[in-house]
Amino acid sequence: MTAQESFKHFDAKAFLKNLTSRPGVYRMLNSAGDVIYVGKARNLKKRVSSYFGEKVLSAKTRSLVSQIQGIDVIVTHSENEALILENNLIKELKPRYNVLLRDDKSYPYIFLSSEQEFPRLAFHRGAKRTKGRYFGPFPSAASVRESLQLLQKIFPIRQCEDSFFLNRSRPCLQHQIKRCTAPCVGLIDIASYQQDVRHTVMFLEGKSQEVTEELVERMERAAQTLEYELAARYRDQITSLRRLQEKQYVSGAGGDLDVVVSISQGGIACVQVFFIRSGRNLGNKTFFPSHTQDEGAADVLAAFLPQYYLGKHVPPEVLVNQELEDSAVLADVLSAQAKRKIAIRHNVRGDRAKWVALAEQNAEKAVATQLTSKAGNRRRLEALQDKLDLEELPQRLECFDISHTHGDETVASCVIFEGGGPLKSEYRRFNIKGITPGDDYGAMHQALERRYRRLKEGEAKLPDILFIDGGKGQVGEATAVLEELQINNVPVIGVSKGEGRKPGLEMLHIAGHGASVALPADSPALHLIQQIRDEAHRFAITGHRQRRAKVHTRSQLEHIDGLGPKRRRLLLSHFGGLQEVVRAGVDDLAQVPGISKQLAQRIYDAFHLEENDTQHV
């Protein structure tokens, strides 16, 4: 059947005869009057005619044409105006045959207040109403939290809420772990604090080399005047900055730019956006735009760019991996929007080519992961995002549980899911001490305080959601711990068993919400919550049983062939105790005099028999 034969109620020939050749937008409608496709054209007559000519069309276009029962046209002054209108109509109407960008949330920033003597660094999303500096945008809340954590280690600017800051009578935990200089109780003067603020601003502006040089001068002056404690502080700041530069900077790739690449494989299209600011990689964001099977990577990218950038902040340069027919038009529109020149570049060289290649590798990995769990993990995460009304798709989930026998040998577990699946290498257990036997609230408080204090010190990333196996009481303990540690933007959810402890009847207790929530038994979101809760329960019980067994048995070291009393003493003295021996890897164990590689492997195996998921802290 030809394209013309498919039209029984739409006279394409008559419509085209009277169609203008001016630029504009066309909307194709089906028999129900629904818009199924929106397009723009420099020449409407020529573009729309291409759908009904003798030229062989793709399967997608043939399917589209077979459903057209009407076409509406909007004439515009220019092709640029048509591009903007097309973008607005696609976002409003969401036509079936257009590539659709689902994620259109506002991006987070780092905010530095300017109204106080002791300014505050904070996470910010939304309207910029408060006076101060806004640095970003960042690709996700997680990347903002990571940057704030790094900054707090190098320049200890306060990150607490003003209400918390104004009502302190003694330094909080952040001062104890050297993440804040305690301006709330006058332990630092305004001039010294403002110096840290200035260095923070310079770092966020990409001037970390200048900051390092200034700190080197200050360190040398402090050493000359015998102020060794101050010199040591500058030395630590310099070391941290240089390590950060080694990790995040790419030689020659200075300036602000975005790298946007598109990959299409196996019916899945992936777009990766890398954010490069002042030569520093702020992270990336992954998109899986909705599209039809026949859309190529270039088609997806061409549809993605205007939807993503129109009405938003655009850096001076955007690198792409596909040659786009309308890139010049889009660049003109974005330049007019930004009131400065915006360049969209393809086929770049040198360091910029390396950025594009890196983004393509990430896109290929994302597609491969999506293909292997296409109907599984992402669907459950999307369902969780929808049910909890989250701004972003949650990626990192943590869950805590407590296990004991009549209050003895209490163990808390922490399991981590990332991308919807377990991340066993980061599981943790906590042997609980110094509480009243059977005090689950006290045990939970201790485990959470130990875990998140270490996370504040940079041991691992903060979760997007924190689950607690328990009800409102446990949620209250978790909320109190996070507040004391000044950890914000981490939702806390308690998971309690329903009537008769039957699966599918669980109740969710969300911190800050009065009423509990019950999800349908067939909800993919509930299935994910059940899985992480059950995994935390299993891991806690296993740890409790191991701890209880150790109380009644001799040291496990005594049962290892080839490890006599002398070597046991050497081993324990080298690591400072059995706990550190358990943590050590094979190569670390082999560094002890008298411990061969084979013996080190036997020692390691003795503590990791069950699974490689039994870390104790």
Secondary structure, 3 states (H helix, E strand, C coil): CCCCCCCCCCCHHHHHHCCCCCCEEEEEECCCCCEEEEEEECCHHHHHHCCCCCCCCCHHHHHHHHHCCEEEEEECCCHHHHHHHHHHHHHHHCCCCCCECCCCCCCCEEEEECCCCCCCEEEECCCCCCCEEEECCCCCHHHHHHHHHHHHHHCCCCCCCHHHHCCCCCCCHHHHCCCCCCHHHCCCCHHHHHHHHHHHHHHHCCCHHHHHHHHHHHHHHHHHCCCHHHHHHHHHHHHHHHHHHHHHECCCCCCCEEEEEEEEECCEEEEEEEEEECCEEEEEEEECCECCCCCCHHHHHHHHHHHHHCCCCCCCEEEECCCCCCHHHHHHHHHHHHCCCCEEEECCCHHHHHHHHHHHHHHHHHHHHHHHCCCCHHHHHHHHHHHHCCCCCCCEEEEEEEEEECCEEEEEEEEEEECCEECHHHCEEEECCCCCCCCHHHHHHHHHHHHHHHHHCCCCCCCCEEEEECCHHHHHHHHHHHHHCCCCCCCEEEEECCHHHCCCCCEEEECCCCCCECCCCCCHHHHHHHHHHHHHHHHHHHHHHHHHHHHCCCCHHHHCCCCCHHHHHHHHHHHCCHHHHHHCCHHHHCCCCCCCHHHHHHHHHHHCCCCCCCCEC
